[in-house]
């Protein structure tokens, strides 16, 4: 617990610092936000992807706003009871009728009790957090049906171009492909920022929160997964490779990484949910620049980097993403409303050595799901094939990323 005067001073200093900060590159997600009373708006995403900056942008649009960053070390002793002081402090500082903005709220145990109180009072509330599972669990207990969820990722290609003041081209795309989209890294081009980010995720979001002592094993698994995007893995294979005693520990660690938005695991498609759980999965990283800075091997494979980038663009829009593998393989199939609706293959360079393999993998998937059209994404090729009654559109990834809604075909 902290005394009221200390909290008041910290809130005032935080707001002063926020008001002096640059508003930053406009985020595409801003277009989606409508702040409503009686609902909590929840913004989740990996550390340092720009959640605080997005809050700043949203605050600028409010007539009156109440802001508090709950990861501030000066609020280290802040607990649930201190929330009761917030209302009075905000009104003293800024007057009545403001919209509440809470940054990194997952740091405070039982925070959802206070947020439910505000929502019941029909206040406007916006929250950010870096752990999807914790927020979901807590929201489910207190705010069922009273919250709207949004995810924020590192910069898209369009946002990258805006920050860099660059024109869309293959050259600017190549820079984005290798640098990724973490805003602070793009501004300062210092790999230490991304090294520290990995350490913060492992320590603050996982090890401390879940009382894990063996942080070196956590780090090894994380680096293995972000170094091997698009490659099949199983929990047992990781257990054996790193000599971990329990396969359940591996399952837990990978789950922690996913909830912290460090990696995403993609299952092999099966009509059986049980079989999906048993089959090997593929891992994708939150960001190409992040993986390159923390893994020597990742940056050497431009094809994997391209595949990772495509996955991230798809993941911004779709939750149900699978890879398809029977006789052949297709990189991504998208499920919407219990039906596979889109088939996407990624090939860095479609040439005589790769053409048959990539097209046959796509054709097998198109036939399996009774689809007429598929999309082949490449580094710089533009083409179209009509084979066995199916149409395969070939597009460079950079052009596809610039389409307003990433129209697939």
Kinemage of the C-alpha trace (Angstrom):
@kinemage 1
@onewidth
@group {chain A} dominant
@subgroup {mainchain}
@vectorlist {calphas} color= white
{ca unk a 1} P 0.000 0.000 0.000
{ca unk a 2} L 1.188 3.548 -0.776
{ca unk a 3} L 0.066 6.803 0.798
{ca unk a 4} L -2.242 8.996 -1.239
{ca unk a 5} L 0.170 11.915 -1.594
{ca unk a 6} L 2.891 9.705 -3.116
{ca unk a 7} L 0.459 8.240 -5.632
{ca unk a 8} L -0.725 11.739 -6.522
{ca unk a 9} L 2.833 12.939 -7.132
{ca unk a 10} L 3.670 9.941 -9.327
{ca unk a 11} L 0.478 10.351 -11.388
{ca unk a 12} L 1.213 14.053 -11.928
{ca unk a 13} L 4.818 13.338 -12.960
{ca unk a 14} L 3.741 10.520 -15.289
{ca unk a 15} L 1.224 12.782 -16.984
{ca unk a 16} L 3.760 15.583 -17.311
{ca unk a 17} L 6.196 13.168 -18.952
{ca unk a 18} L 3.475 11.802 -21.225
{ca unk a 19} L 2.426 15.272 -22.358
{ca unk a 20} L 6.023 16.115 -23.274
{ca unk a 21} L 6.553 12.911 -25.244
{ca unk a 22} L 6.135 12.733 -29.003
{ca unk a 23} L 2.768 11.404 -30.080
{ca unk a 24} L 4.576 8.943 -32.338
{ca unk a 25} L 3.624 7.187 -35.558
{ca unk a 26} L -0.162 6.790 -35.908
{ca unk a 27} L -1.180 3.160 -35.451
{ca unk a 28} L -3.582 1.503 -37.855
{ca unk a 29} L -5.484 0.063 -34.890
{ca unk a 30} L -6.622 3.576 -33.922
{ca unk a 31} L -9.276 3.351 -36.626
{ca unk a 32} L -10.839 0.386 -34.832
{ca unk a 33} L -11.168 1.931 -31.378
{ca unk a 34} L -14.439 3.239 -30.060
{ca unk a 35} L -14.247 3.945 -26.321
{ca unk a 36} L -17.629 3.152 -24.778
{ca unk a 37} L -18.963 3.637 -21.289
{ca unk a 38} L -19.939 0.450 -19.398
{ca unk a 39} L -17.183 -1.475 -21.216
{ca unk a 40} L -13.477 -1.910 -20.576
{ca unk a 41} L -11.292 -1.654 -23.680
{ca unk a 42} L -8.403 -4.142 -23.335
{ca unk a 43} L -5.210 -3.707 -25.405
{ca unk a 44} L -2.774 -6.603 -25.185
{ca unk a 45} L 0.557 -7.135 -26.899
{ca unk a 46} L 4.229 -7.867 -26.428
{ca unk a 47} L 6.361 -5.467 -24.382
{ca unk a 48} L 7.590 -2.353 -26.221
{ca unk a 49} L 5.364 -2.819 -29.246
{ca unk a 50} L 3.862 0.630 -28.692
{ca unk a 51} L 0.938 0.104 -26.284
{ca unk a 52} L 1.847 3.141 -24.165
{ca unk a 53} L 2.260 5.283 -27.278
{ca unk a 54} L -1.133 4.126 -28.524
{ca unk a 55} L -2.623 5.115 -25.161
{ca unk a 56} L -0.987 8.519 -25.576
{ca unk a 57} L -2.595 8.885 -29.005
{ca unk a 58} L -5.996 7.902 -27.625
{ca unk a 59} L -5.602 10.258 -24.656
{ca unk a 60} L -4.962 13.163 -27.021
{ca unk a 61} L -8.411 12.593 -28.514
{ca unk a 62} L -10.198 12.753 -25.149
{ca unk a 63} L -11.560 15.959 -23.643
{ca unk a 64} L -10.379 14.760 -20.249
{ca unk a 65} L -8.251 11.734 -19.380
{ca unk a 66} L -6.921 9.983 -16.267
{ca unk a 67} L -3.643 8.107 -16.837
{ca unk a 68} L -1.515 5.844 -14.633
{ca unk a 69} L 1.371 3.538 -15.572
{ca unk a 70} L 1.333 0.643 -13.112
{ca unk a 71} L 4.769 -0.630 -14.101
{ca unk a 72} L 6.391 2.517 -12.724
{ca unk a 73} L 8.925 1.394 -10.045
{ca unk a 74} L 7.780 4.284 -7.855
{ca unk a 75} L 4.473 2.398 -7.549
{ca unk a 76} L 6.152 -0.865 -6.551
{ca unk a 77} L 4.048 -1.242 -3.384
{ca unk a 78} L 0.761 -0.354 -5.115
{ca unk a 79} L -1.966 -2.924 -4.351
{ca unk a 80} L -5.701 -3.427 -4.785
{ca unk a 81} L -6.610 -1.116 -1.872
{ca unk a 82} L -4.728 1.765 -3.494
{ca unk a 83} L -7.175 1.786 -6.394
{ca unk a 84} L -9.699 3.313 -4.005
{ca unk a 85} L -7.539 6.459 -3.906
{ca unk a 86} L -7.310 6.819 -7.672
{ca unk a 87} L -10.735 8.358 -8.248
{ca unk a 88} L -10.249 11.169 -5.735
{ca unk a 89} L -6.690 11.862 -6.904
{ca unk a 90} L -7.686 12.097 -10.562
{ca unk a 91} L -10.561 14.431 -9.816
{ca unk a 92} L -8.305 16.639 -7.667
{ca unk a 93} L -5.738 16.858 -10.457
{ca unk a 94} L -7.907 16.994 -13.573
{ca unk a 95} L -11.546 17.477 -12.548
{ca unk a 96} L -14.501 15.115 -12.941
{ca unk a 97} L -15.603 13.169 -15.989
{ca unk a 98} L -12.348 11.786 -17.387
{ca unk a 99} L -11.686 8.557 -19.289
{ca unk a 100} L -9.525 6.127 -17.287
{ca unk a 101} L -6.308 4.784 -18.885
{ca unk a 102} L -4.371 2.068 -17.013
{ca unk a 103} L -1.018 0.979 -18.490
{ca unk a 104} L 0.344 -2.550 -17.740
{ca unk a 105} L -2.460 -3.298 -15.311
{ca unk a 106} L -1.587 -7.000 -14.954
{ca unk a 107} L 1.093 -5.988 -12.422
{ca unk a 108} L -1.569 -5.439 -9.737
{ca unk a 109} L -3.195 -8.484 -8.178
{ca unk a 110} L -7.014 -8.576 -8.410
{ca unk a 111} L -7.102 -5.426 -10.531
{ca unk a 112} L -10.273 -6.695 -12.211
{ca unk a 113} L -12.296 -5.968 -9.053
{ca unk a 114} L -11.687 -2.240 -9.364
{ca unk a 115} L -12.203 -2.204 -13.112
{ca unk a 116} L -15.569 -3.923 -12.657
{ca unk a 117} L -16.490 -1.203 -10.156
{ca unk a 118} L -15.673 1.502 -12.727
{ca unk a 119} L -17.520 -0.320 -15.506
{ca unk a 120} L -20.594 -0.696 -13.309
{ca unk a 121} L -20.475 3.076 -12.755
{ca unk a 122} L -20.584 3.473 -16.567
{ca unk a 123} L -17.101 4.974 -16.682
{ca unk a 124} L -14.968 4.810 -19.833
{ca unk a 125} L -11.952 2.569 -19.211
{ca unk a 126} L -8.957 1.594 -21.379
{ca unk a 127} L -6.364 -0.951 -20.181
{ca unk a 128} L -3.114 -2.337 -21.544
{ca unk a 129} L -1.349 -5.540 -20.553
{ca unk a 130} L 1.513 -7.773 -21.701
{ca unk a 131} L 0.084 -11.165 -20.795
{ca unk a 132} L -2.858 -12.493 -22.761
{ca unk a 133} L -3.641 -15.462 -20.501
{ca unk a 134} L -3.630 -13.572 -17.227
{ca unk a 135} L -5.861 -10.878 -18.628
{ca unk a 136} L -8.247 -13.425 -20.141
{ca unk a 137} L -8.499 -15.377 -16.895
{ca unk a 138} L -9.144 -12.293 -14.792
{ca unk a 139} L -11.537 -10.747 -17.288
{ca unk a 140} L -13.472 -14.002 -17.388
{ca unk a 141} L -14.075 -13.934 -13.650
{ca unk a 142} L -15.239 -10.335 -13.292
{ca unk a 143} L -15.889 -8.744 -16.673
{ca unk a 144} L -17.611 -11.386 -18.777
{ca unk a 145} L -19.440 -9.595 -21.571
{ca unk a 146} L -18.240 -6.194 -20.350
{ca unk a 147} L -14.973 -5.841 -22.218
{ca unk a 148} L -13.708 -5.463 -25.794
{ca unk a 149} L -10.325 -6.972 -26.679
{ca unk a 150} L -7.721 -5.643 -29.126
{ca unk a 151} L -4.219 -6.899 -29.872
{ca unk a 152} L -1.293 -4.662 -30.778
{ca unk a 153} L 1.750 -5.895 -32.692
{ca unk a 154} L 5.052 -4.260 -33.645
{ca unk a 155} L 4.804 -1.945 -36.659
{ca unk a 156} L 3.242 -3.162 -39.882
{ca unk a 157} L 4.961 -2.383 -43.195
{ca unk a 158} L 2.703 0.649 -43.669
{ca unk a 159} L 3.578 1.957 -40.192
{ca unk a 160} L 7.264 1.263 -40.850
{ca unk a 161} L 7.078 3.389 -44.013
{ca unk a 162} L 5.342 6.169 -42.092
{ca unk a 163} L 8.019 6.168 -39.376
{ca unk a 164} L 10.871 6.100 -41.898
{ca unk a 165} L 9.153 8.580 -44.218
{ca unk a 166} L 9.925 6.125 -47.014
{ca unk a 167} L 8.150 5.190 -50.216
{ca unk a 168} L 6.906 1.610 -50.696
{ca unk a 169} L 9.379 -0.353 -52.801
{ca unk a 170} L 11.328 -3.585 -52.793
{ca unk a 171} L 14.255 -1.731 -51.177
{ca unk a 172} L 12.186 -0.359 -48.282
{ca unk a 173} L 10.551 -3.765 -47.876
{ca unk a 174} L 13.977 -5.445 -47.644
{ca unk a 175} L 14.861 -3.071 -44.804
{ca unk a 176} L 11.597 -3.910 -43.019
{ca unk a 177} L 12.072 -7.642 -43.625
{ca unk a 178} L 15.364 -7.610 -41.712
{ca unk a 179} L 14.742 -4.860 -39.139
{ca unk a 180} L 11.206 -5.754 -38.093
{ca unk a 181} L 8.782 -3.377 -36.443
{ca unk a 182} L 9.719 -2.602 -32.818
{ca unk a 183} L 9.421 1.216 -32.714
{ca unk a 184} L 12.298 1.992 -30.338
{ca unk a 185} L 14.701 -0.264 -32.231
{ca unk a 186} L 13.741 1.326 -35.560
{ca unk a 187} L 14.470 4.778 -34.161
{ca unk a 188} L 17.812 3.952 -32.515
{ca unk a 189} L 19.019 0.870 -34.440
{ca unk a 190} L 20.624 -0.547 -31.308
{ca unk a 191} L 20.386 -4.329 -30.913
{ca unk a 192} L 20.784 -4.017 -27.145
{ca unk a 193} L 17.165 -2.827 -27.059
{ca unk a 194} L 16.003 -6.189 -28.434
{ca unk a 195} L 18.428 -8.183 -26.259
{ca unk a 196} L 17.014 -6.441 -23.187
{ca unk a 197} L 13.483 -7.058 -24.429
{ca unk a 198} L 14.079 -10.818 -24.500
{ca unk a 199} L 15.472 -10.665 -20.956
{ca unk a 200} L 12.511 -8.609 -19.731
{ca unk a 201} L 9.997 -11.045 -21.189
{ca unk a 202} L 11.775 -14.059 -19.720
{ca unk a 203} L 12.328 -12.506 -16.300
{ca unk a 204} L 9.388 -10.140 -15.692
{ca unk a 205} L 6.622 -11.787 -17.686
{ca unk a 206} L 7.507 -15.411 -16.994
{ca unk a 207} L 10.201 -16.317 -14.442
{ca unk a 208} L 9.176 -13.928 -11.658
{ca unk a 209} L 5.455 -14.269 -12.274
{ca unk a 210} L 5.500 -18.076 -12.312
{ca unk a 211} L 8.367 -18.583 -9.852
{ca unk a 212} L 10.658 -20.345 -12.346
{ca unk a 213} L 14.236 -20.677 -11.104
{ca unk a 214} L 15.910 -22.173 -14.174
{ca unk a 215} L 15.887 -19.070 -16.375
{ca unk a 216} L 18.714 -20.406 -18.534
{ca unk a 217} L 16.484 -23.235 -19.771
{ca unk a 218} L 13.716 -20.735 -20.473
{ca unk a 219} L 16.135 -18.674 -22.554
{ca unk a 220} L 17.395 -21.710 -24.485
{ca unk a 221} L 13.864 -22.798 -25.429
{ca unk a 222} L 12.939 -19.252 -26.452
{ca unk a 223} L 16.002 -18.865 -28.671
{ca unk a 224} L 15.471 -22.309 -30.197
{ca unk a 225} L 11.883 -21.451 -31.150
{ca unk a 226} L 12.581 -17.981 -32.563
{ca unk a 227} L 15.550 -19.401 -34.502
{ca unk a 228} L 13.495 -22.157 -36.135
{ca unk a 229} L 10.353 -20.448 -37.395
{ca unk a 230} L 8.262 -22.510 -39.753
{ca unk a 231} L 9.971 -25.739 -38.654
{ca unk a 232} L 8.033 -28.540 -36.991
{ca unk a 233} L 8.690 -29.127 -33.316
{ca unk a 234} L 7.229 -31.322 -30.590
{ca unk a 235} L 7.379 -30.886 -26.839
{ca unk a 236} L 9.177 -34.214 -26.548
{ca unk a 237} L 11.843 -33.216 -29.063
{ca unk a 238} L 12.602 -30.048 -27.071
{ca unk a 239} L 12.660 -32.059 -23.837
{ca unk a 240} L 15.256 -34.462 -25.258
{ca unk a 241} L 17.329 -31.800 -26.992
{ca unk a 242} L 17.724 -29.671 -23.851
{ca unk a 243} L 17.673 -32.579 -21.383
{ca unk a 244} L 14.631 -31.264 -19.501
{ca unk a 245} L 13.216 -33.671 -16.928
{ca unk a 246} L 9.516 -33.184 -17.560
{ca unk a 247} L 7.667 -32.764 -20.851
{ca unk a 248} L 4.976 -30.877 -18.887
{ca unk a 249} L 7.581 -28.222 -18.086
{ca unk a 250} L 8.205 -27.749 -21.813
{ca unk a 251} L 4.460 -27.492 -22.473
{ca unk a 252} L 4.142 -24.877 -19.714
{ca unk a 253} L 7.134 -22.851 -20.922
{ca unk a 254} L 5.906 -22.723 -24.519
{ca unk a 255} L 2.479 -21.654 -23.239
{ca unk a 256} L 4.104 -18.866 -21.197
{ca unk a 257} L 5.983 -17.669 -24.302
{ca unk a 258} L 2.762 -17.569 -26.297
{ca unk a 259} L 0.889 -15.668 -23.613
{ca unk a 260} L 3.687 -13.094 -23.483
{ca unk a 261} L 3.460 -12.745 -27.302
{ca unk a 262} L 7.043 -13.927 -27.736
{ca unk a 263} L 6.103 -16.759 -30.092
{ca unk a 264} L 2.995 -18.204 -31.724
{ca unk a 265} L 2.528 -21.920 -32.292
{ca unk a 266} L 0.633 -23.105 -35.363
{ca unk a 267} L -0.910 -26.610 -35.352
{ca unk a 268} L -1.090 -28.976 -38.296
{ca unk a 269} L -4.631 -28.987 -39.640
{ca unk a 270} L -6.788 -31.933 -38.705
{ca unk a 271} L -10.537 -32.356 -38.459
{ca unk a 272} L -9.846 -33.981 -35.080
{ca unk a 273} L -9.008 -31.541 -32.277
{ca unk a 274} L -7.280 -34.340 -30.381
{ca unk a 275} L -5.069 -35.073 -33.385
{ca unk a 276} L -4.228 -31.353 -33.666
{ca unk a 277} L -2.892 -31.484 -30.109
{ca unk a 278} L -0.780 -34.577 -30.815
{ca unk a 279} L 0.665 -33.486 -34.168
{ca unk a 280} L 3.907 -31.478 -34.337
{ca unk a 281} L 3.471 -27.714 -34.344
{ca unk a 282} L 5.341 -24.883 -36.009
{ca unk a 283} L 6.541 -21.783 -34.167
{ca unk a 284} L 6.641 -18.205 -35.434
{ca unk a 285} L 8.325 -15.215 -33.805
{ca unk a 286} L 6.773 -11.893 -32.795
{ca unk a 287} L 9.215 -9.942 -34.990
{ca unk a 288} L 12.006 -10.507 -37.515
{ca unk a 289} L 14.351 -7.885 -36.067
{ca unk a 290} L 13.842 -9.314 -32.593
{ca unk a 291} L 14.704 -12.839 -33.768
{ca unk a 292} L 17.702 -11.668 -35.794
{ca unk a 293} L 19.134 -9.768 -32.831
{ca unk a 294} L 18.775 -12.745 -30.497
{ca unk a 295} L 19.673 -15.587 -32.875
{ca unk a 296} L 22.679 -15.894 -35.177
{ca unk a 297} L 21.004 -18.478 -37.430
{ca unk a 298} L 17.658 -16.757 -38.081
{ca unk a 299} L 18.999 -13.816 -40.121
{ca unk a 300} L 20.817 -16.195 -42.497
{ca unk a 301} L 17.569 -17.623 -43.885
{ca unk a 302} L 15.678 -14.979 -45.857
{ca unk a 303} L 13.018 -17.531 -46.820
{ca unk a 304} L 12.135 -18.174 -43.177
{ca unk a 305} L 12.102 -14.444 -42.486
{ca unk a 306} L 9.645 -13.932 -45.343
{ca unk a 307} L 7.434 -16.743 -44.040
{ca unk a 308} L 7.501 -15.279 -40.528
{ca unk a 309} L 6.494 -11.868 -41.862
{ca unk a 310} L 3.551 -13.340 -43.756
{ca unk a 311} L 2.434 -15.222 -40.656
{ca unk a 312} L 2.459 -12.012 -38.584
{ca unk a 313} L 0.349 -10.207 -41.195
{ca unk a 314} L -2.139 -13.086 -41.155
{ca unk a 315} L -2.146 -13.284 -37.354
{ca unk a 316} L -3.143 -9.633 -37.122
{ca unk a 317} L -6.385 -10.577 -38.843
{ca unk a 318} L -7.056 -14.232 -38.057
{ca unk a 319} L -6.841 -16.386 -34.927
{ca unk a 320} L -7.373 -19.823 -36.496
{ca unk a 321} L -4.263 -20.441 -38.603
{ca unk a 322} L -2.951 -23.928 -39.448
{ca unk a 323} L -0.393 -25.518 -41.699
{ca unk a 324} L -1.499 -28.327 -44.003
{ca unk a 325} L 0.474 -31.519 -44.502
{ca unk a 326} L -0.577 -34.745 -46.173
{ca unk a 327} L 1.481 -36.035 -49.112
{ca unk a 328} L 2.638 -32.461 -49.715
{ca unk a 329} L 2.682 -29.350 -47.535
{ca unk a 330} L 1.089 -25.905 -47.597
{ca unk a 331} L 2.289 -23.172 -45.249
{ca unk a 332} L -0.974 -21.610 -44.079
{ca unk a 333} L -4.674 -22.418 -44.191
{ca unk a 334} L -7.136 -20.011 -42.569
{ca unk a 335} L -10.288 -21.145 -40.803
{ca unk a 336} L -13.256 -18.807 -40.501
{ca unk a 337} L -16.536 -19.908 -38.916
{ca unk a 338} L -15.511 -23.574 -38.830
{ca unk a 339} L -14.548 -23.622 -42.504
{ca unk a 340} L -11.181 -23.327 -44.264
{ca unk a 341} L -11.549 -20.272 -46.498
{ca unk a 342} L -8.005 -19.361 -47.592
{ca unk a 343} L -4.858 -21.201 -48.642
{ca unk a 344} L -1.499 -19.384 -48.680
{ca unk a 345} L 1.924 -20.633 -49.695
{ca unk a 346} L 5.153 -18.669 -49.115
{ca unk a 347} L 8.131 -19.179 -51.424
{ca unk a 348} L 11.078 -16.772 -51.427
{ca unk a 349} L 11.965 -17.551 -55.047
{ca unk a 350} L 9.650 -19.511 -57.308
{ca unk a 351} L 12.054 -21.212 -59.743
{ca unk a 352} L 12.506 -24.543 -61.515
{ca unk a 353} L 13.806 -26.148 -58.316
{ca unk a 354} L 10.917 -25.006 -56.107
{ca unk a 355} L 7.964 -24.513 -58.465
{ca unk a 356} L 6.608 -28.067 -58.569
{ca unk a 357} L 6.919 -28.605 -54.803
{ca unk a 358} L 5.238 -25.315 -53.857
{ca unk a 359} L 2.431 -25.535 -56.411
{ca unk a 360} L 1.701 -29.201 -55.708
{ca unk a 361} L 1.468 -28.470 -51.969
{ca unk a 362} L -1.015 -25.710 -52.662
{ca unk a 363} L -3.033 -27.798 -55.126
{ca unk a 364} L -3.381 -30.603 -52.582
{ca unk a 365} L -4.716 -28.132 -50.004
{ca unk a 366} L -7.098 -26.487 -52.485
{ca unk a 367} L -8.546 -29.869 -53.421
{ca unk a 368} L -8.840 -30.969 -49.793
{ca unk a 369} L -10.859 -27.881 -48.860
{ca unk a 370} L -12.726 -27.588 -52.182
{ca unk a 371} L -11.382 -24.101 -52.937
{ca unk a 372} L -10.858 -22.644 -56.416
{ca unk a 373} L -8.193 -20.026 -55.653
{ca unk a 374} L -4.969 -19.832 -53.688
{ca unk a 375} L -2.286 -17.251 -53.028
{ca unk a 376} L 1.453 -17.736 -53.495
{ca unk a 377} L 3.543 -15.019 -51.804
{ca unk a 378} L 7.128 -14.438 -52.935
{ca unk a 379} L 9.919 -11.930 -52.413
{ca unk a 380} L 9.568 -10.132 -55.742
{ca unk a 381} L 7.617 -12.233 -58.271
{ca unk a 382} L 4.234 -11.460 -59.804
{ca unk a 383} L 2.386 -14.126 -61.826
{ca unk a 384} L -0.709 -16.290 -62.137
{ca unk a 385} L -1.188 -19.995 -62.861
{ca unk a 386} L -4.301 -21.940 -63.832
{ca unk a 387} L -3.782 -25.624 -63.075
{ca unk a 388} L -6.333 -28.435 -62.817
{ca unk a 389} L -9.185 -25.950 -62.626
{ca unk a 390} L -7.512 -23.982 -59.817
{ca unk a 391} L -6.167 -20.415 -59.971
{ca unk a 392} L -2.946 -19.613 -58.131
{ca unk a 393} L -2.172 -15.913 -57.812
{ca unk a 394} L 1.520 -15.072 -57.264
{ca unk a 395} L 2.304 -11.761 -55.520
{ca unk a 396} L 5.348 -10.117 -53.925
{ca unk a 397} L 4.826 -9.891 -50.163
{ca unk a 398} L 5.505 -6.142 -50.097
{ca unk a 399} L 2.673 -5.424 -52.551
{ca unk a 400} L 0.305 -7.731 -50.658
{ca unk a 401} L 1.086 -5.947 -47.370
{ca unk a 402} L 0.097 -2.612 -48.882
{ca unk a 403} L -3.359 -3.738 -49.927
{ca unk a 404} L -5.966 -2.151 -47.684
{ca unk a 405} L -7.300 -5.424 -46.336
{ca unk a 406} L -4.554 -7.827 -47.464
{ca unk a 407} L -6.955 -9.169 -50.078
{ca unk a 408} L -5.771 -12.720 -50.528
{ca unk a 409} L -7.042 -13.446 -54.015
